Amino acid sequence: MVVLCALAAIPAAAQSRLPRTPDGKPNLNGIWQVMNTANWDLQGHEARAGVVAALGAIAAEPGGQGVVEGGVIPYLPAAEAQKKKNFDNRLALDPEVRCYLPGVPRATYMPYPFQIFQTANNIAIAYEYNGAYRDIFLKDPGPAPIDSWMGKSVGRWEKDTLVVTVTDMNEHSWFDRAGDFHSAGLKVTERYTLVSPDVINYEATIEDAMVFSRPWKISMPIYRHLEKNARLVEFKCVEFVEELLYGPYRKKASN
């Protein structure tokens, strides 16, 4: 009985050691980063050659165990066919190639850090990739004027978990480099749970009746950067794709 009581007390003790803000919420402030291969493919996958064979191992894609609950994304038949076309043409179609904003949840697990800013009245996330940024409104501001790459994020606290509902995203972002995609009807429900001072458990439930037969979920840990001088650096990738995007339109010199 004593042992059982001691074991039962462990979760409560762990929660009491979590860093908290002055209003008593778990303190998510800091620079965080995911350590997995979800940006290459959310589902389990073997290592494979990259889309540019001439670059050899530099462009090869690492394997991963996958982060999708149940292992499989439940596509509708027509959407499954479109996902395959996306994969086969990913070098031309992946919005990451053109430095477009990543959308949610992809912004979370791209191979770049991000920073959470949290006060009692405001929460925001700044991403190193392409200067992406989003406010998490703790009071719903009403309908978004237009759909956007990063959508509208509205958050609330469920005990010690920050729950964020993301809507009003456009249909152009992908979930990963494997061609997994969505429509403009996408709704993402994120859950950020601080499980230790330096680890957040991240979950995202995906709903899109135009593309998927049912809601599905991904989950992964996110780790705090502990370097004393940790900070976001710039990755303004637009300048790296100018030739790709605009080179064909360059004015040719006249004879």
Phi and psi restraints in degrees (value plus and minus 20) as a CYANA .aco file:
   2 VAL   PHI     -82.3   -42.3
   2 VAL   PSI     -61.8   -21.8
   3 VAL   PHI     -83.2   -43.2
   3 VAL   PSI     -64.8   -24.8
   4 LEU   PHI     -81.4   -41.4
   4 LEU   PSI     -61.8   -21.8
   5 CYS   PHI     -83.5   -43.5
   5 CYS   PSI     -59.5   -19.5
   6 ALA   PHI     -85.3   -45.3
   6 ALA   PSI     -61.8   -21.8
   7 LEU   PHI     -85.4   -45.4
   7 LEU   PSI     -59.4   -19.4
   8 ALA   PHI     -84.9   -44.9
   8 ALA   PSI     -46.9    -6.9
   9 ALA   PHI    -100.6   -60.6
   9 ALA   PSI     -34.5     5.5
  10 ILE   PHI     -80.9   -40.9
  10 ILE   PSI     -69.4   -29.4
  11 PRO   PHI     -79.4   -39.4
  11 PRO   PSI     -60.9   -20.9
  12 ALA   PHI     -84.6   -44.6
  12 ALA   PSI     -59.4   -19.4
  13 ALA   PHI     -85.5   -45.5
  13 ALA   PSI     -60.0   -20.0
  14 ALA   PHI     -82.9   -42.9
  14 ALA   PSI     -62.4   -22.4
  15 GLN   PHI     -83.1   -43.1
  15 GLN   PSI     -56.7   -16.7
  16 SER   PHI     -88.2   -48.2
  16 SER   PSI     -41.0    -1.0
  17 ARG   PHI    -109.7   -69.7
  17 ARG   PSI     -24.1    15.9
  18 LEU   PHI     -87.5   -47.5
  18 LEU   PSI     119.9   159.9
  19 PRO   PHI     -86.5   -46.5
  19 PRO   PSI     119.8   159.8
  20 ARG   PHI    -151.7  -111.7
  20 ARG   PSI     132.5   172.5
  21 THR   PHI    -100.4   -60.4
  21 THR   PSI     148.0   188.0
  22 PRO   PHI     -76.6   -36.6
  22 PRO   PSI     -45.0    -5.0
  23 ASP   PHI    -107.9   -67.9
  23 ASP   PSI     -14.5    25.5
  24 GLY   PHI      71.8   111.8
  24 GLY   PSI     -21.1    18.9
  25 LYS   PHI    -101.4   -61.4
  25 LYS   PSI     132.4   172.4
  26 PRO   PHI     -75.7   -35.7
  26 PRO   PSI     117.6   157.6
  27 ASN   PHI    -108.4   -68.4
  27 ASN   PSI      85.8   125.8
  28 LEU   PHI    -114.4   -74.4
  28 LEU   PSI     -19.8    20.2
  29 ASN   PHI     -76.9   -36.9
  29 ASN   PSI     118.2   158.2
  30 GLY   PHI     121.9   161.9
  30 GLY   PSI    -199.2  -159.2
  31 ILE   PHI    -124.9   -84.9
  31 ILE   PSI     109.0   149.0
  32 TRP   PHI    -149.3  -109.3
  32 TRP   PSI     138.3   178.3
  33 GLN   PHI    -178.2  -138.2
  33 GLN   PSI     123.0   163.0
  34 VAL   PHI    -105.5   -65.5
  34 VAL   PSI     128.9   168.9
  35 MET   PHI    -144.4  -104.4
  35 MET   PSI      56.8    96.8
  36 ASN   PHI    -175.6  -135.6
  36 ASN   PSI    -192.9  -152.9
  37 THR   PHI    -131.1   -91.1
  37 THR   PSI       5.3    45.3
  38 ALA   PHI     -81.3   -41.3
  38 ALA   PSI     -51.5   -11.5
  39 ASN   PHI     -86.6   -46.6
  39 ASN   PSI     -45.7    -5.7
  40 TRP   PHI     -99.0   -59.0
  40 TRP   PSI     -62.0   -22.0
  41 ASP   PHI    -186.6  -146.6
  41 ASP   PSI     103.1   143.1
  42 LEU   PHI     -85.8   -45.8
  42 LEU   PSI     -52.1   -12.1
  43 GLN   PHI    -107.9   -67.9
  43 GLN   PSI     141.5   181.5
  44 GLY   PHI     -78.6   -38.6
  44 GLY   PSI     118.5   158.5
  45 HIS   PHI    -176.4  -136.4
  45 HIS   PSI     131.3   171.3
  46 GLU   PHI    -103.9   -63.9
  46 GLU   PSI     140.8   180.8
  47 ALA   PHI     -81.8   -41.8
  47 ALA   PSI     122.5   162.5
  48 ARG   PHI    -166.6  -126.6
  48 ARG   PSI     140.4   180.4
  49 ALA   PHI     -82.6   -42.6
  49 ALA   PSI     128.6   168.6
  50 GLY   PHI     -97.8   -57.8
  50 GLY   PSI     153.9   193.9
  51 VAL   PHI     -96.4   -56.4
  51 VAL   PSI     -35.7     4.3
  52 VAL   PHI    -132.7   -92.7
  52 VAL   PSI      72.8   112.8
  53 ALA   PHI     -81.8   -41.8
  53 ALA   PSI     -50.6   -10.6
  54 ALA   PHI     -85.3   -45.3
  54 ALA   PSI     -38.6     1.4
  55 LEU   PHI    -106.6   -66.6
  55 LEU   PSI     -22.3    17.7
  56 GLY   PHI      38.0    78.0
  56 GLY   PSI    -154.6  -114.6
  57 ALA   PHI     -88.7   -48.7
  57 ALA   PSI     -41.9    -1.9
  58 ILE   PHI     -80.8   -40.8
  58 ILE   PSI     -57.6   -17.6
  59 ALA   PHI    -119.7   -79.7
  59 ALA   PSI     -17.8    22.2
  60 ALA   PHI     -84.6   -44.6
  60 ALA   PSI     133.2   173.2
  61 GLU   PHI    -123.4   -83.4
  61 GLU   PSI     106.0   146.0
  62 PRO   PHI     -91.0   -51.0
  62 PRO   PSI     129.6   169.6
  63 GLY   PHI     -97.9   -57.9
  63 GLY   PSI     145.9   185.9
  64 GLY   PHI    -180.6  -140.6
  64 GLY   PSI     136.9   176.9
  65 GLN   PHI    -100.3   -60.3
  65 GLN   PSI     -34.1     5.9
  66 GLY   PHI      72.5   112.5
  66 GLY   PSI     134.4   174.4
  67 VAL   PHI    -146.4  -106.4
  67 VAL   PSI     -11.3    28.7
  68 VAL   PHI    -107.2   -67.2
  68 VAL   PSI     107.1   147.1
  69 GLU   PHI     -83.1   -43.1
  69 GLU   PSI     104.7   144.7
  70 GLY   PHI      68.0   108.0
  70 GLY   PSI     -32.0     8.0
  71 GLY   PHI      70.7   110.7
  71 GLY   PSI     -42.4    -2.4
  72 VAL   PHI    -148.4  -108.4
  72 VAL   PSI     115.1   155.1
  73 ILE   PHI    -100.1   -60.1
  73 ILE   PSI     104.5   144.5
  74 PRO   PHI    -103.7   -63.7
  74 PRO   PSI      54.0    94.0
  75 TYR   PHI     -91.2   -51.2
  75 TYR   PSI     127.6   167.6
  76 LEU   PHI     -92.1   -52.1
  76 LEU   PSI     135.3   175.3
  77 PRO   PHI     -73.6   -33.6
  77 PRO   PSI     -68.3   -28.3
  78 ALA   PHI     -84.3   -44.3
  78 ALA   PSI     -57.8   -17.8
  79 ALA   PHI     -88.8   -48.8
  79 ALA   PSI     -54.8   -14.8
  80 GLU   PHI     -80.7   -40.7
  80 GLU   PSI     -60.7   -20.7
  81 ALA   PHI     -85.6   -45.6
  81 ALA   PSI     -59.2   -19.2
  82 GLN   PHI     -86.9   -46.9
  82 GLN   PSI     -58.4   -18.4
  83 LYS   PHI     -79.9   -39.9
  83 LYS   PSI     -60.8   -20.8
  84 LYS   PHI     -84.1   -44.1
  84 LYS   PSI     -61.4   -21.4
  85 LYS   PHI     -83.1   -43.1
  85 LYS   PSI     -60.6   -20.6
  86 ASN   PHI     -79.3   -39.3
  86 ASN   PSI     -65.1   -25.1
  87 PHE   PHI     -83.3   -43.3
  87 PHE   PSI     -64.5   -24.5
  88 ASP   PHI     -84.6   -44.6
  88 ASP   PSI     -45.7    -5.7
  89 ASN   PHI    -138.3   -98.3
  89 ASN   PSI       9.6    49.6
  90 ARG   PHI     -85.3   -45.3
  90 ARG   PSI     -49.4    -9.4
  91 LEU   PHI     -84.8   -44.8
  91 LEU   PSI     -53.2   -13.2
  92 ALA   PHI    -107.9   -67.9
  92 ALA   PSI     -47.9    -7.9
  93 LEU   PHI    -126.8   -86.8
  93 LEU   PSI     -45.6    -5.6
  94 ASP   PHI     -79.7   -39.7
  94 ASP   PSI     101.2   141.2
  95 PRO   PHI     -81.4   -41.4
  95 PRO   PSI     -42.2    -2.2
  96 GLU   PHI     -83.2   -43.2
  96 GLU   PSI     -54.2   -14.2
  97 VAL   PHI     -77.7   -37.7
  97 VAL   PSI     -55.2   -15.2
  98 ARG   PHI    -117.1   -77.1
  98 ARG   PSI      -9.7    30.3
  99 CYS   PHI      45.2    85.2
  99 CYS   PSI      11.0    51.0
 100 TYR   PHI     -98.3   -58.3
 100 TYR   PSI     138.0   178.0
 101 LEU   PHI     -82.0   -42.0
 101 LEU   PSI     126.3   166.3
 102 PRO   PHI    -101.4   -61.4
 102 PRO   PSI     -38.5     1.5
 103 GLY   PHI      55.4    95.4
 103 GLY   PSI    -199.3  -159.3
 104 VAL   PHI    -137.8   -97.8
 104 VAL   PSI     112.6   152.6
 105 PRO   PHI    -113.5   -73.5
 105 PRO   PSI     -20.1    19.9
 106 ARG   PHI     -75.5   -35.5
 106 ARG   PSI     -55.2   -15.2
 107 ALA   PHI     -75.0   -35.0
 107 ALA   PSI     -49.5    -9.5
 108 THR   PHI     -90.3   -50.3
 108 THR   PSI     -59.4   -19.4
 109 TYR   PHI    -133.0   -93.0
 109 TYR   PSI      -3.3    36.7
 110 MET   PHI     -86.3   -46.3
 110 MET   PSI     137.3   177.3
 111 PRO   PHI     -99.1   -59.1
 111 PRO   PSI      28.8    68.8
 112 TYR   PHI    -159.3  -119.3
 112 TYR   PSI     127.9   167.9
 113 PRO   PHI     -94.8   -54.8
 113 PRO   PSI     145.6   185.6
 114 PHE   PHI    -162.7  -122.7
 114 PHE   PSI     140.8   180.8
 115 GLN   PHI    -142.4  -102.4
 115 GLN   PSI     110.8   150.8
 116 ILE   PHI    -119.0   -79.0
 116 ILE   PSI     111.9   151.9
 117 PHE   PHI    -134.7   -94.7
 117 PHE   PSI     102.6   142.6
 118 GLN   PHI    -154.4  -114.4
 118 GLN   PSI     107.7   147.7
 119 THR   PHI    -149.6  -109.6
 119 THR   PSI    -197.7  -157.7
 120 ALA   PHI     -85.1   -45.1
 120 ALA   PSI     -48.2    -8.2
 121 ASN   PHI    -133.4   -93.4
 121 ASN   PSI     -29.5    10.5
 122 ASN   PHI    -163.6  -123.6
 122 ASN   PSI     121.4   161.4
 123 ILE   PHI    -156.3  -116.3
 123 ILE   PSI     114.9   154.9
 124 ALA   PHI    -163.8  -123.8
 124 ALA   PSI     137.0   177.0
 125 ILE   PHI    -150.3  -110.3
 125 ILE   PSI     106.8   146.8
 126 ALA   PHI    -129.6   -89.6
 126 ALA   PSI     111.4   151.4
 127 TYR   PHI    -129.5   -89.5
 127 TYR   PSI     121.2   161.2
 128 GLU   PHI     -85.7   -45.7
 128 GLU   PSI     -57.8   -17.8
 129 TYR   PHI     -83.9   -43.9
 129 TYR   PSI      94.8   134.8
 130 ASN   PHI      37.5    77.5
 130 ASN   PSI       2.3    42.3
 131 GLY   PHI      44.1    84.1
 131 GLY   PSI       4.3    44.3
 132 ALA   PHI     -82.0   -42.0
 132 ALA   PSI     128.9   168.9
 133 TYR   PHI    -175.9  -135.9
 133 TYR   PSI     127.3   167.3
 134 ARG   PHI    -170.9  -130.9
 134 ARG   PSI     120.9   160.9
 135 ASP   PHI    -105.6   -65.6
 135 ASP   PSI     120.8   160.8
 136 ILE   PHI    -127.3   -87.3
 136 ILE   PSI      84.0   124.0
 137 PHE   PHI     -94.3   -54.3
 137 PHE   PSI     109.2   149.2
 138 LEU   PHI    -108.7   -68.7
 138 LEU   PSI     -24.4    15.6
 139 LYS   PHI    -155.1  -115.1
 139 LYS   PSI     104.1   144.1
 140 ASP   PHI     -79.2   -39.2
 140 ASP   PSI     100.4   140.4
 141 PRO   PHI    -100.9   -60.9
 141 PRO   PSI     -20.6    19.4
 142 GLY   PHI      80.2   120.2
 142 GLY   PSI    -196.7  -156.7
 143 PRO   PHI     -78.8   -38.8
 143 PRO   PSI     121.1   161.1
 144 ALA   PHI     -91.0   -51.0
 144 ALA   PSI     123.6   163.6
 145 PRO   PHI     -84.3   -44.3
 145 PRO   PSI     -54.0   -14.0
 146 ILE   PHI    -168.3  -128.3
 146 ILE   PSI     140.9   180.9
 147 ASP   PHI     -91.0   -51.0
 147 ASP   PSI     128.9   168.9
 148 SER   PHI    -162.7  -122.7
 148 SER   PSI     150.5   190.5
 149 TRP   PHI     -81.0   -41.0
 149 TRP   PSI     -62.0   -22.0
 150 MET   PHI    -118.0   -78.0
 150 MET   PSI     -27.4    12.6
 151 GLY   PHI      48.9    88.9
 151 GLY   PSI    -187.7  -147.7
 152 LYS   PHI    -131.6   -91.6
 152 LYS   PSI     108.3   148.3
 153 SER   PHI    -133.3   -93.3
 153 SER   PSI     104.2   144.2
 154 VAL   PHI    -142.3  -102.3
 154 VAL   PSI     104.4   144.4
 155 GLY   PHI    -133.4   -93.4
 155 GLY   PSI     140.0   180.0
 156 ARG   PHI    -174.4  -134.4
 156 ARG   PSI     138.5   178.5
 157 TRP   PHI    -119.3   -79.3
 157 TRP   PSI     108.0   148.0
 158 GLU   PHI    -130.5   -90.5
 158 GLU   PSI      75.8   115.8
 159 LYS   PHI      36.0    76.0
 159 LYS   PSI    -135.5   -95.5
 160 ASP   PHI    -121.7   -81.7
 160 ASP   PSI      -3.7    36.3
 161 THR   PHI    -132.2   -92.2
 161 THR   PSI     108.9   148.9
 162 LEU   PHI    -104.7   -64.7
 162 LEU   PSI      98.0   138.0
 163 VAL   PHI    -127.1   -87.1
 163 VAL   PSI     105.4   145.4
 164 VAL   PHI    -143.4  -103.4
 164 VAL   PSI     104.1   144.1
 165 THR   PHI    -120.3   -80.3
 165 THR   PSI     103.9   143.9
 166 VAL   PHI    -135.4   -95.4
 166 VAL   PSI     102.6   142.6
 167 THR   PHI    -155.9  -115.9
 167 THR   PSI    -197.0  -157.0
 168 ASP   PHI      40.6    80.6
 168 ASP   PSI      16.0    56.0
 169 MET   PHI    -113.1   -73.1
 169 MET   PSI     128.3   168.3
 170 ASN   PHI     -96.5   -56.5
 170 ASN   PSI     154.8   194.8
 171 GLU   PHI    -111.9   -71.9
 171 GLU   PSI     -11.9    28.1
 172 HIS   PHI    -110.1   -70.1
 172 HIS   PSI     -39.8     0.2
 173 SER   PHI    -100.1   -60.1
 173 SER   PSI     136.3   176.3
 174 TRP   PHI    -130.3   -90.3
 174 TRP   PSI     145.3   185.3
 175 PHE   PHI    -105.3   -65.3
 175 PHE   PSI     -43.2    -3.2
 176 ASP   PHI    -186.3  -146.3
 176 ASP   PSI    -198.0  -158.0
 177 ARG   PHI    -100.5   -60.5
 177 ARG   PSI     -24.7    15.3
 178 ALA   PHI    -107.0   -67.0
 178 ALA   PSI     -17.7    22.3
 179 GLY   PHI      72.0   112.0
 179 GLY   PSI     -12.7    27.3
 180 ASP   PHI     -88.6   -48.6
 180 ASP   PSI     110.2   150.2
 181 PHE   PHI    -158.9  -118.9
 181 PHE   PSI    -197.3  -157.3
 182 HIS   PHI    -173.7  -133.7
 182 HIS   PSI     155.9   195.9
 183 SER   PHI    -125.5   -85.5
 183 SER   PSI    -197.7  -157.7
 184 ALA   PHI     -91.7   -51.7
 184 ALA   PSI     -27.1    12.9
 185 GLY   PHI    -107.1   -67.1
 185 GLY   PSI      -9.2    30.8
 186 LEU   PHI     -83.2   -43.2
 186 LEU   PSI     117.0   157.0
 187 LYS   PHI    -150.0  -110.0
 187 LYS   PSI     109.2   149.2
 188 VAL   PHI    -140.2  -100.2
 188 VAL   PSI     109.6   149.6
 189 THR   PHI    -133.8   -93.8
 189 THR   PSI      91.4   131.4
 190 GLU   PHI    -117.0   -77.0
 190 GLU   PSI     129.6   169.6
 191 ARG   PHI    -153.5  -113.5
 191 ARG   PSI      99.2   139.2
 192 TYR   PHI    -129.3   -89.3
 192 TYR   PSI      93.6   133.6
 193 THR   PHI    -143.1  -103.1
 193 THR   PSI      96.1   136.1
 194 LEU   PHI     -95.1   -55.1
 194 LEU   PSI      93.2   133.2
 195 VAL   PHI    -121.0   -81.0
 195 VAL   PSI     -35.8     4.2
 196 SER   PHI    -175.7  -135.7
 196 SER   PSI     149.8   189.8
 197 PRO   PHI     -75.4   -35.4
 197 PRO   PSI     -45.2    -5.2
 198 ASP   PHI    -143.0  -103.0
 198 ASP   PSI      -5.0    35.0
 199 VAL   PHI    -157.8  -117.8
 199 VAL   PSI     108.4   148.4
 200 ILE   PHI    -127.6   -87.6
 200 ILE   PSI     112.4   152.4
 201 ASN   PHI    -107.8   -67.8
 201 ASN   PSI     101.7   141.7
 202 TYR   PHI    -129.9   -89.9
 202 TYR   PSI     110.7   150.7
 203 GLU   PHI    -149.6  -109.6
 203 GLU   PSI     125.6   165.6
 204 ALA   PHI    -159.3  -119.3
 204 ALA   PSI     102.9   142.9
 205 THR   PHI    -118.8   -78.8
 205 THR   PSI     107.6   147.6
 206 ILE   PHI    -124.4   -84.4
 206 ILE   PSI     107.2   147.2
 207 GLU   PHI    -148.7  -108.7
 207 GLU   PSI     105.8   145.8
 208 ASP   PHI    -183.7  -143.7
 208 ASP   PSI      74.6   114.6
 209 ALA   PHI     -87.8   -47.8
 209 ALA   PSI     -36.0     4.0
 210 MET   PHI    -100.6   -60.6
 210 MET   PSI     -36.8     3.2
 211 VAL   PHI    -141.4  -101.4
 211 VAL   PSI     -54.3   -14.3
 212 PHE   PHI    -138.5   -98.5
 212 PHE   PSI     129.4   169.4
 213 SER   PHI     -98.8   -58.8
 213 SER   PSI     -34.5     5.5
 214 ARG   PHI    -184.5  -144.5
 214 ARG   PSI     144.0   184.0
 215 PRO   PHI     -84.1   -44.1
 215 PRO   PSI     131.4   171.4
 216 TRP   PHI    -164.0  -124.0
 216 TRP   PSI     145.0   185.0
 217 LYS   PHI    -154.7  -114.7
 217 LYS   PSI     124.8   164.8
 218 ILE   PHI    -138.2   -98.2
 218 ILE   PSI     135.1   175.1
 219 SER   PHI    -171.5  -131.5
 219 SER   PSI     131.6   171.6
 220 MET   PHI    -189.6  -149.6
 220 MET   PSI     136.0   176.0
 221 PRO   PHI    -103.9   -63.9
 221 PRO   PSI     129.9   169.9
 222 ILE   PHI    -140.9  -100.9
 222 ILE   PSI     115.6   155.6
 223 TYR   PHI    -131.7   -91.7
 223 TYR   PSI     121.2   161.2
 224 ARG   PHI     -97.1   -57.1
 224 ARG   PSI     118.1   158.1
 225 HIS   PHI     -94.3   -54.3
 225 HIS   PSI     108.2   148.2
 226 LEU   PHI    -128.1   -88.1
 226 LEU   PSI     -18.8    21.2
 227 GLU   PHI     -80.6   -40.6
 227 GLU   PSI     122.1   162.1
 228 LYS   PHI     -81.9   -41.9
 228 LYS   PSI     -51.3   -11.3
 229 ASN   PHI    -126.2   -86.2
 229 ASN   PSI       6.1    46.1
 230 ALA   PHI     -80.4   -40.4
 230 ALA   PSI     112.7   152.7
 231 ARG   PHI    -183.1  -143.1
 231 ARG   PSI     140.9   180.9
 232 LEU   PHI     -97.1   -57.1
 232 LEU   PSI     119.6   159.6
 233 VAL   PHI    -130.9   -90.9
 233 VAL   PSI     147.5   187.5
 234 GLU   PHI     -98.5   -58.5
 234 GLU   PSI     115.1   155.1
 235 PHE   PHI    -151.5  -111.5
 235 PHE   PSI      54.6    94.6
 236 LYS   PHI    -107.3   -67.3
 236 LYS   PSI      70.8   110.8
 237 CYS   PHI     -99.3   -59.3
 237 CYS   PSI     -26.6    13.4
 238 VAL   PHI     -75.3   -35.3
 238 VAL   PSI     -63.0   -23.0
 239 GLU   PHI     -85.7   -45.7
 239 GLU   PSI     -39.9     0.1
 240 PHE   PHI    -102.6   -62.6
 240 PHE   PSI     -32.9     7.1
 241 VAL   PHI    -136.7   -96.7
 241 VAL   PSI     -11.1    28.9
 242 GLU   PHI     -80.4   -40.4
 242 GLU   PSI     -63.1   -23.1
 243 GLU   PHI     -85.5   -45.5
 243 GLU   PSI     -61.1   -21.1
 244 LEU   PHI     -81.4   -41.4
 244 LEU   PSI     -64.0   -24.0
 245 LEU   PHI    -101.8   -61.8
 245 LEU   PSI     -60.3   -20.3
 246 TYR   PHI    -136.6   -96.6
 246 TYR   PSI     -28.1    11.9
 247 GLY   PHI     -72.8   -32.8
 247 GLY   PSI     -63.6   -23.6
 248 PRO   PHI     -83.8   -43.8
 248 PRO   PSI     -37.7     2.3
 249 TYR   PHI    -118.6   -78.6
 249 TYR   PSI     -13.7    26.3
 250 ARG   PHI     -82.2   -42.2
 250 ARG   PSI     115.8   155.8
 251 LYS   PHI     -88.7   -48.7
 251 LYS   PSI     105.0   145.0
 252 LYS   PHI    -103.1   -63.1
 252 LYS   PSI     123.4   163.4
 253 ALA   PHI     -86.5   -46.5
 253 ALA   PSI     118.5   158.5
 254 SER   PHI     -99.7   -59.7
 254 SER   PSI     131.7   171.7
